[in-house]
Amino acid sequence: MSGYHTDLGDVREFRRALPNITYRYFFQASKPLASGLQLLDFSPAIIWPMIDTGKEDAVTIVTTTKPGESFKFLDDWVDSAKLQEEYPIFAHYLYATKGAERQETI
């Protein structure tokens, strides 16, 4: 799990190292994808559900956040032990937050 948190911190450090780039959207799969040996299986039965998840997640983020906003959520999550405890997976925090905001606007 610590590697996961380090990887997300790396995303933030990468942005800091290259500040002149416009970073628009950041998202992760909202549900589990393939694991284990399935990662090496490129059959349609394995690949299509992952593609569909990616499309759904992309639409969710692009339609519910402004460009760059998802990175603020990432920074908040990386900096907050409390948020990481409540949402061990960043995607859960991002989608829960965006889902709540989306419900408030409906």
N, CA, C and O atoms as a GROMACS GRO file, in nm:
protein
  424
    1MET      N    1   0.082  -0.119   0.000
    1MET     CA    2   0.000   0.000   0.000
    1MET      C    3   0.087   0.125   0.000
    1MET      O    4   0.051   0.225  -0.061
    2SER      N    5   0.200   0.120   0.068
    2SER     CA    6   0.285   0.239   0.072
    2SER      C    7   0.338   0.272  -0.068
    2SER      O    8   0.358   0.390  -0.099
    3GLY      N    9   0.360   0.172  -0.151
    3GLY     CA   10   0.403   0.198  -0.288
    3GLY      C   11   0.298   0.274  -0.366
    3GLY      O   12   0.330   0.360  -0.448
    4TYR      N   13   0.174   0.243  -0.339
    4TYR     CA   14   0.062   0.313  -0.404
    4TYR      C   15   0.065   0.461  -0.368
    4TYR      O   16   0.052   0.547  -0.455
    5HIS      N   17   0.083   0.490  -0.239
    5HIS     CA   18   0.087   0.630  -0.193
    5HIS      C   19   0.210   0.700  -0.251
    5HIS      O   20   0.202   0.818  -0.286
    6THR      N   21   0.321   0.632  -0.261
    6THR     CA   22   0.442   0.690  -0.318
    6THR      C   23   0.421   0.722  -0.466
    6THR      O   24   0.464   0.827  -0.514
    7ASP      N   25   0.355   0.631  -0.538
    7ASP     CA   26   0.330   0.654  -0.680
    7ASP      C   27   0.246   0.779  -0.701
    7ASP      O   28   0.273   0.857  -0.792
    8LEU      N   29   0.144   0.798  -0.618
    8LEU     CA   30   0.061   0.918  -0.631
    8LEU      C   31   0.140   1.043  -0.594
    8LEU      O   32   0.122   1.148  -0.655
    9GLY      N   33   0.227   1.031  -0.495
    9GLY     CA   34   0.315   1.143  -0.462
    9GLY      C   35   0.408   1.175  -0.578
    9GLY      O   36   0.442   1.291  -0.600
   10ASP      N   37   0.449   1.071  -0.652
   10ASP     CA   38   0.534   1.092  -0.768
   10ASP      C   39   0.463   1.174  -0.875
   10ASP      O   40   0.526   1.256  -0.944
   11VAL      N   41   0.333   1.153  -0.890
   11VAL     CA   42   0.256   1.232  -0.986
   11VAL      C   43   0.266   1.380  -0.950
   11VAL      O   44   0.287   1.466  -1.036
   12ARG      N   45   0.251   1.408  -0.822
   12ARG     CA   46   0.259   1.548  -0.777
   12ARG      C   47   0.400   1.604  -0.797
   12ARG      O   48   0.416   1.717  -0.842
   13GLU      N   49   0.502   1.526  -0.765
   13GLU     CA   50   0.640   1.572  -0.784
   13GLU      C   51   0.670   1.595  -0.932
   13GLU      O   52   0.742   1.689  -0.966
   14PHE      N   53   0.618   1.511  -1.017
   14PHE     CA   54   0.637   1.529  -1.161
   14PHE      C   55   0.577   1.662  -1.205
   14PHE      O   56   0.638   1.735  -1.282
   15ARG      N   57   0.458   1.694  -1.154
   15ARG     CA   58   0.395   1.823  -1.188
   15ARG      C   59   0.479   1.939  -1.137
   15ARG      O   60   0.493   2.040  -1.205
   16ARG      N   61   0.534   1.924  -1.019
   16ARG     CA   62   0.618   2.032  -0.964
   16ARG      C   63   0.746   2.049  -1.045
   16ARG      O   64   0.796   2.160  -1.060
   17ALA      N   65   0.799   1.939  -1.096
   17ALA     CA   66   0.923   1.946  -1.173
   17ALA      C   67   0.901   2.010  -1.310
   17ALA      O   68   0.993   2.068  -1.367
   18LEU      N   69   0.780   2.001  -1.362
   18LEU     CA   70   0.748   2.057  -1.493
   18LEU      C   71   0.626   2.149  -1.481
   18LEU      O   72   0.518   2.117  -1.530
   19PRO      N   73   0.643   2.263  -1.416
   19PRO     CA   74   0.529   2.350  -1.387
   19PRO      C   75   0.470   2.422  -1.508
   19PRO      O   76   0.359   2.475  -1.499
   20ASN      N   77   0.540   2.426  -1.619
   20ASN     CA   78   0.489   2.498  -1.736
   20ASN      C   79   0.397   2.415  -1.823
   20ASN      O   80   0.350   2.462  -1.927
   21ILE      N   81   0.372   2.294  -1.782
   21ILE     CA   82   0.280   2.208  -1.855
   21ILE      C   83   0.141   2.226  -1.796
   21ILE      O   84   0.125   2.235  -1.674
   22THR      N   85   0.040   2.230  -1.881
   22THR     CA   86  -0.098   2.238  -1.834
   22THR      C   87  -0.149   2.096  -1.812
   22THR      O   88  -0.168   2.020  -1.907
   23TYR      N   89  -0.171   2.061  -1.688
   23TYR     CA   90  -0.222   1.929  -1.652
   23TYR      C   91  -0.373   1.942  -1.637
   23TYR      O   92  -0.420   2.016  -1.550
   24ARG      N   93  -0.447   1.873  -1.718
   24ARG     CA   94  -0.591   1.895  -1.720
   24ARG      C   95  -0.670   1.796  -1.634
   24ARG      O   96  -0.750   1.838  -1.551
   25TYR      N   97  -0.647   1.668  -1.652
   25TYR     CA   98  -0.729   1.569  -1.581
   25TYR      C   99  -0.644   1.455  -1.528
   25TYR      O  100  -0.548   1.411  -1.591
   26PHE      N  101  -0.682   1.410  -1.412
   26PHE     CA  102  -0.619   1.292  -1.351
   26PHE      C  103  -0.730   1.205  -1.298
   26PHE      O  104  -0.816   1.252  -1.224
   27PHE      N  105  -0.729   1.079  -1.335
   27PHE     CA  106  -0.827   0.988  -1.279
   27PHE      C  107  -0.770   0.848  -1.273
   27PHE      O  108  -0.672   0.814  -1.340
   28GLN      N  109  -0.833   0.768  -1.189
   28GLN     CA  110  -0.799   0.628  -1.176
   28GLN      C  111  -0.925   0.547  -1.195
   28GLN      O  112  -1.036   0.600  -1.187
   29ALA      N  113  -0.908   0.420  -1.221
   29ALA     CA  114  -1.024   0.333  -1.237
   29ALA      C  115  -1.110   0.336  -1.112
   29ALA      O  116  -1.059   0.327  -1.000
   30SER      N  117  -1.240   0.350  -1.132
   30SER     CA  118  -1.332   0.358  -1.019
   30SER      C  119  -1.367   0.222  -0.962
   30SER      O  120  -1.426   0.212  -0.855
   31LYS      N  121  -1.331   0.116  -1.034
   31LYS     CA  122  -1.355  -0.019  -0.985
   31LYS      C  123  -1.236  -0.106  -1.022
   31LYS      O  124  -1.157  -0.071  -1.111
   32PRO      N  125  -1.222  -0.219  -0.956
   32PRO     CA  126  -1.106  -0.304  -0.982
   32PRO      C  127  -1.098  -0.348  -1.129
   32PRO      O  128  -1.199  -0.378  -1.192
   33LEU      N  129  -0.977  -0.350  -1.178
   33LEU     CA  130  -0.952  -0.399  -1.313
   33LEU      C  131  -0.892  -0.538  -1.303
   33LEU      O  132  -0.901  -0.602  -1.199
   34ALA      N  133  -0.833  -0.584  -1.406
   34ALA     CA  134  -0.770  -0.717  -1.406
   34ALA      C  135  -0.658  -0.722  -1.302
   34ALA      O  136  -0.599  -0.620  -1.268
   35SER      N  137  -0.632  -0.841  -1.255
   35SER     CA  138  -0.522  -0.859  -1.160
   35SER      C  139  -0.453  -0.992  -1.189
   35SER      O  140  -0.505  -1.075  -1.264
   36GLY      N  141  -0.339  -1.010  -1.129
   36GLY     CA  142  -0.266  -1.136  -1.146
   36GLY      C  143  -0.236  -1.164  -1.292
   36GLY      O  144  -0.192  -1.076  -1.366
   37LEU      N  145  -0.258  -1.287  -1.332
   37LEU     CA  146  -0.228  -1.328  -1.469
   37LEU      C  147  -0.322  -1.265  -1.572
   37LEU      O  148  -0.291  -1.261  -1.691
   38GLN      N  149  -0.436  -1.215  -1.526
   38GLN     CA  150  -0.527  -1.148  -1.620
   38GLN      C  151  -0.461  -1.025  -1.682
   38GLN      O  152  -0.499  -0.983  -1.791
   39LEU      N  153  -0.363  -0.967  -1.613
   39LEU     CA  154  -0.293  -0.851  -1.668
   39LEU      C  155  -0.221  -0.886  -1.798
   39LEU      O  156  -0.191  -0.797  -1.878
   40LEU      N  157  -0.195  -1.015  -1.820
   40LEU     CA  158  -0.127  -1.059  -1.942
   40LEU      C  159  -0.224  -1.118  -2.044
   40LEU      O  160  -0.182  -1.165  -2.150
   41ASP      N  161  -0.352  -1.116  -2.012
   41ASP     CA  162  -0.455  -1.173  -2.099
   41ASP      C  163  -0.523  -1.060  -2.176
   41ASP      O  164  -0.591  -0.976  -2.117
   42PHE      N  165  -0.504  -1.059  -2.305
   42PHE     CA  166  -0.559  -0.951  -2.387
   42PHE      C  167  -0.683  -0.995  -2.464
   42PHE      O  168  -0.716  -0.938  -2.568
   43SER      N  169  -0.751  -1.095  -2.413
   43SER     CA  170  -0.873  -1.141  -2.479
   43SER      C  171  -0.984  -1.038  -2.457
   43SER      O  172  -0.983  -0.965  -2.358
   44PRO      N  173  -1.079  -1.033  -2.550
   44PRO     CA  174  -1.189  -0.937  -2.536
   44PRO      C  175  -1.265  -0.948  -2.404
   44PRO      O  176  -1.310  -0.847  -2.350
   45ALA      N  177  -1.279  -1.068  -2.352
   45ALA     CA  178  -1.352  -1.085  -2.225
   45ALA      C  179  -1.284  -1.012  -2.110
   45ALA      O  180  -1.351  -0.970  -2.016
   46ILE      N  181  -1.153  -0.996  -2.116
   46ILE     CA  182  -1.077  -0.926  -2.012
   46ILE      C  183  -1.064  -0.778  -2.045
   46ILE      O  184  -1.083  -0.692  -1.959
   47ILE      N  185  -1.031  -0.748  -2.170
   47ILE     CA  186  -1.000  -0.610  -2.210
   47ILE      C  187  -1.123  -0.520  -2.215
   47ILE      O  188  -1.117  -0.407  -2.166
   48TRP      N  189  -1.235  -0.566  -2.272
   48TRP     CA  190  -1.350  -0.478  -2.292
   48TRP      C  191  -1.407  -0.422  -2.163
   48TRP      O  192  -1.440  -0.303  -2.160
   49PRO      N  193  -1.421  -0.500  -2.055
   49PRO     CA  194  -1.468  -0.438  -1.931
   49PRO      C  195  -1.375  -0.328  -1.880
   49PRO      O  196  -1.421  -0.228  -1.824
   50MET      N  197  -1.244  -0.344  -1.900
   50MET     CA  198  -1.149  -0.240  -1.858
   50MET      C  199  -1.163  -0.116  -1.945
   50MET      O  200  -1.157  -0.004  -1.895
   51ILE      N  201  -1.181  -0.136  -2.075
   51ILE     CA  202  -1.200  -0.023  -2.166
   51ILE      C  203  -1.328   0.052  -2.130
   51ILE      O  204  -1.330   0.175  -2.125
   52ASP      N  205  -1.435  -0.023  -2.104
   52ASP     CA  206  -1.562   0.041  -2.067
   52ASP      C  207  -1.548   0.121  -1.937
   52ASP      O  208  -1.600   0.231  -1.926
   53THR      N  209  -1.478   0.064  -1.839
   53THR     CA  210  -1.455   0.136  -1.714
   53THR      C  211  -1.378   0.265  -1.740
   53THR      O  212  -1.412   0.370  -1.686
   54GLY      N  213  -1.274   0.257  -1.822
   54GLY     CA  214  -1.195   0.376  -1.855
   54GLY      C  215  -1.278   0.483  -1.923
   54GLY      O  216  -1.264   0.601  -1.892
   55LYS      N  217  -1.363   0.443  -2.015
   55LYS     CA  218  -1.449   0.540  -2.084
   55LYS      C  219  -1.545   0.606  -1.985
   55LYS      O  220  -1.562   0.728  -1.986
   56GLU      N  221  -1.608   0.524  -1.901
   56GLU     CA  222  -1.702   0.578  -1.802
   56GLU      C  223  -1.632   0.675  -1.707
   56GLU      O  224  -1.684   0.783  -1.677
   57ASP      N  225  -1.514   0.635  -1.659
   57ASP     CA  226  -1.440   0.720  -1.565
   57ASP      C  227  -1.395   0.850  -1.632
   57ASP      O  228  -1.400   0.956  -1.570
   58ALA      N  229  -1.352   0.842  -1.756
   58ALA     CA  230  -1.311   0.963  -1.828
   58ALA      C  231  -1.428   1.060  -1.842
   58ALA      O  232  -1.413   1.179  -1.819
   59VAL      N  233  -1.544   1.008  -1.880
   59VAL     CA  234  -1.662   1.094  -1.893
   59VAL      C  235  -1.696   1.157  -1.759
   59VAL      O  236  -1.727   1.276  -1.752
   60THR      N  237  -1.692   1.078  -1.653
   60THR     CA  238  -1.725   1.130  -1.520
   60THR      C  239  -1.633   1.246  -1.483
   60THR      O  240  -1.681   1.352  -1.442
   61ILE      N  241  -1.503   1.227  -1.497
   61ILE     CA  242  -1.407   1.331  -1.457
   61ILE      C  243  -1.418   1.454  -1.546
   61ILE      O  244  -1.417   1.566  -1.497
   62VAL      N  245  -1.427   1.433  -1.676
   62VAL     CA  246  -1.430   1.547  -1.768
   62VAL      C  247  -1.560   1.627  -1.753
   62VAL      O  248  -1.560   1.749  -1.773
   63THR      N  249  -1.668   1.560  -1.718
   63THR     CA  250  -1.795   1.632  -1.706
   63THR      C  251  -1.822   1.687  -1.566
   63THR      O  252  -1.914   1.767  -1.548
   64THR      N  253  -1.744   1.644  -1.466
   64THR     CA  254  -1.771   1.691  -1.329
   64THR      C  255  -1.658   1.774  -1.270
   64THR      O  256  -1.672   1.826  -1.159
   65THR      N  257  -1.548   1.787  -1.341
   65THR     CA  258  -1.438   1.870  -1.289
   65THR      C  259  -1.394   1.969  -1.395
   65THR      O  260  -1.410   1.946  -1.515
   66LYS      N  261  -1.339   2.077  -1.348
   66LYS     CA  262  -1.278   2.174  -1.437
   66LYS      C  263  -1.136   2.128  -1.466
   66LYS      O  264  -1.078   2.055  -1.385
   67PRO      N  265  -1.078   2.167  -1.579
   67PRO     CA  266  -0.939   2.128  -1.605
   67PRO      C  267  -0.848   2.165  -1.488
   67PRO      O  268  -0.850   2.278  -1.439
   68GLY      N  269  -0.769   2.070  -1.444
   68GLY     CA  270  -0.676   2.091  -1.333
   68GLY      C  271  -0.733   2.063  -1.195
   68GLY      O  272  -0.658   2.044  -1.100
   69GLU      N  273  -0.865   2.061  -1.183
   69GLU     CA  274  -0.928   2.046  -1.052
   69GLU      C  275  -0.899   1.910  -0.987
   69GLU      O  276  -0.881   1.902  -0.865
   70SER      N  277  -0.894   1.804  -1.067
   70SER     CA  278  -0.869   1.671  -1.008
   70SER      C  279  -0.731   1.664  -0.944
   70SER      O  280  -0.709   1.585  -0.852
   71PHE      N  281  -0.638   1.747  -0.991
   71PHE     CA  282  -0.505   1.749  -0.930
   71PHE      C  283  -0.509   1.815  -0.792
   71PHE      O  284  -0.430   1.779  -0.704
   72LYS      N  285  -0.599   1.910  -0.771
   72LYS     CA  286  -0.615   1.968  -0.638
   72LYS      C  287  -0.666   1.862  -0.541
   72LYS      O  288  -0.620   1.853  -0.427
   73PHE      N  289  -0.760   1.781  -0.588
   73PHE     CA  290  -0.809   1.671  -0.504
   73PHE      C  291  -0.695   1.575  -0.472
   73PHE      O  292  -0.685   1.526  -0.359
   74LEU      N  293  -0.610   1.547  -0.570
   74LEU     CA  294  -0.495   1.460  -0.546
   74LEU      C  295  -0.402   1.520  -0.441
   74LEU      O  296  -0.360   1.450  -0.349
   75ASP      N  297  -0.370   1.647  -0.454
   75ASP     CA  298  -0.283   1.713  -0.357
   75ASP      C  299  -0.343   1.708  -0.216
   75ASP      O  300  -0.273   1.678  -0.120
   76ASP      N  301  -0.472   1.736  -0.207
   76ASP     CA  302  -0.538   1.732  -0.076
   76ASP      C  303  -0.530   1.593  -0.015
   76ASP      O  304  -0.502   1.578   0.104
   77TRP      N  305  -0.552   1.491  -0.097
   77TRP     CA  306  -0.551   1.353  -0.049
   77TRP      C  307  -0.410   1.310  -0.008
   77TRP      O  308  -0.392   1.249   0.097
   78VAL      N  309  -0.310   1.343  -0.089
   78VAL     CA  310  -0.172   1.305  -0.058
   78VAL      C  311  -0.126   1.371   0.072
   78VAL      O  312  -0.051   1.311   0.149
   79ASP      N  313  -0.170   1.495   0.096
   79ASP     CA  314  -0.128   1.570   0.215
   79ASP      C  315  -0.205   1.534   0.342
   79ASP      O  316  -0.166   1.576   0.451
   80SER      N  317  -0.312   1.459   0.330
   80SER     CA  318  -0.399   1.436   0.446
   80SER      C  319  -0.404   1.290   0.488
   80SER      O  320  -0.460   1.205   0.418
   81ALA      N  321  -0.344   1.261   0.603
   81ALA     CA  322  -0.351   1.125   0.657
   81ALA      C  323  -0.496   1.088   0.687
   81ALA      O  324  -0.536   0.972   0.672
   82LYS      N  325  -0.575   1.186   0.728
   82LYS     CA  326  -0.716   1.161   0.760
   82LYS      C  327  -0.792   1.117   0.635
   82LYS      O  328  -0.868   1.020   0.639
   83LEU      N  329  -0.772   1.188   0.524
   83LEU     CA  330  -0.838   1.149   0.400
   83LEU      C  331  -0.792   1.011   0.353
   83LEU      O  332  -0.872   0.932   0.304
   84GLN      N  333  -0.662   0.984   0.368
   84GLN     CA  334  -0.609   0.854   0.326
   84GLN      C  335  -0.665   0.742   0.413
   84GLN      O  336  -0.684   0.630   0.366
   85GLU      N  337  -0.691   0.772   0.539
   85GLU     CA  338  -0.750   0.671   0.627
   85GLU      C  339  -0.896   0.647   0.588
   85GLU      O  340  -0.942   0.533   0.581
   86GLU      N  341  -0.968   0.755   0.561
   86GLU     CA  342  -1.109   0.743   0.524
   86GLU      C  343  -1.126   0.683   0.384
   86GLU      O  344  -1.217   0.604   0.360
   87TYR      N  345  -1.038   0.721   0.293
   87TYR     CA  346  -1.040   0.673   0.154
   87TYR      C  347  -0.902   0.617   0.120
   87TYR      O  348  -0.819   0.690   0.066
   88PRO      N  349  -0.876   0.490   0.150
   88PRO     CA  350  -0.742   0.434   0.124
   88PRO      C  351  -0.702   0.438  -0.024
   88PRO      O  352  -0.583   0.438  -0.056
   89ILE      N  353  -0.799   0.442  -0.112
   89ILE     CA  354  -0.773   0.450  -0.256
   89ILE      C  355  -0.814   0.589  -0.303
   89ILE      O  356  -0.928   0.631  -0.280
   90PHE      N  357  -0.723   0.660  -0.368
   90PHE     CA  358  -0.752   0.796  -0.413
   90PHE      C  359  -0.878   0.803  -0.499
   90PHE      O  360  -0.959   0.895  -0.484
   91ALA      N  361  -0.896   0.707  -0.588
   91ALA     CA  362  -1.014   0.709  -0.675
   91ALA      C  363  -1.142   0.712  -0.594
   91ALA      O  364  -1.238   0.778  -0.633
   92HIS      N  365  -1.146   0.643  -0.482
   92HIS     CA  366  -1.266   0.643  -0.399
   92HIS      C  367  -1.294   0.783  -0.346
   92HIS      O  368  -1.409   0.827  -0.342
   93TYR      N  369  -1.190   0.853  -0.306
   93TYR     CA  370  -1.206   0.991  -0.259
   93TYR      C  371  -1.253   1.082  -0.373
   93TYR      O  372  -1.347   1.159  -0.357
   94LEU      N  373  -1.187   1.072  -0.486
   94LEU     CA  374  -1.220   1.157  -0.599
   94LEU      C  375  -1.364   1.136  -0.643
   94LEU      O  376  -1.438   1.233  -0.659
   95TYR      N  377  -1.404   1.011  -0.662
   95TYR     CA  378  -1.538   0.985  -0.713
   95TYR      C  379  -1.644   1.012  -0.606
   95TYR      O  380  -1.755   1.054  -0.639
   96ALA      N  381  -1.613   0.988  -0.479
   96ALA     CA  382  -1.709   1.019  -0.372
   96ALA      C  383  -1.730   1.170  -0.364
   96ALA      O  384  -1.844   1.217  -0.350
   97THR      N  385  -1.623   1.245  -0.372
   97THR     CA  386  -1.632   1.390  -0.365
   97THR      C  387  -1.706   1.446  -0.485
   97THR      O  388  -1.796   1.528  -0.470
   98LYS      N  389  -1.670   1.401  -0.603
   98LYS     CA  390  -1.734   1.451  -0.724
   98LYS      C  391  -1.879   1.404  -0.730
   98LYS      O  392  -1.965   1.478  -0.777
   99GLY      N  393  -1.908   1.283  -0.684
   99GLY     CA  394  -2.046   1.234  -0.682
   99GLY      C  395  -2.133   1.316  -0.589
   99GLY      O  396  -2.248   1.346  -0.622
  100ALA      N  397  -2.080   1.352  -0.473
  100ALA     CA  398  -2.157   1.434  -0.377
  100ALA      C  399  -2.185   1.572  -0.436
  100ALA      O  400  -2.296   1.623  -0.424
  101GLU      N  401  -2.083   1.631  -0.499
  101GLU     CA  402  -2.103   1.762  -0.559
  101GLU      C  403  -2.203   1.755  -0.674
  101GLU      O  404  -2.285   1.845  -0.692
  102ARG      N  405  -2.196   1.646  -0.749
  102ARG     CA  406  -2.286   1.630  -0.862
  102ARG      C  407  -2.431   1.619  -0.812
  102ARG      O  408  -2.522   1.677  -0.870
  103GLN      N  409  -2.451   1.544  -0.703
  103GLN     CA  410  -2.586   1.529  -0.648
  103GLN      C  411  -2.640   1.663  -0.600
  103GLN      O  412  -2.759   1.691  -0.613
  104GLU      N  413  -2.552   1.746  -0.544
  104GLU     CA  414  -2.596   1.876  -0.492
  104GLU      C  415  -2.643   1.968  -0.604
  104GLU      O  416  -2.727   2.055  -0.582
  105THR      N  417  -2.589   1.950  -0.723
  105THR     CA  418  -2.624   2.038  -0.834
  105THR      C  419  -2.745   1.989  -0.912
  105THR      O  420  -2.799   2.062  -0.994
  106ILE      N  421  -2.787   1.867  -0.889
  106ILE     CA  422  -2.901   1.810  -0.963
  106ILE      C  423  -3.031   1.857  -0.903
  106ILE      O  424  -3.138   1.820  -0.951
   0.00000   0.00000   0.00000
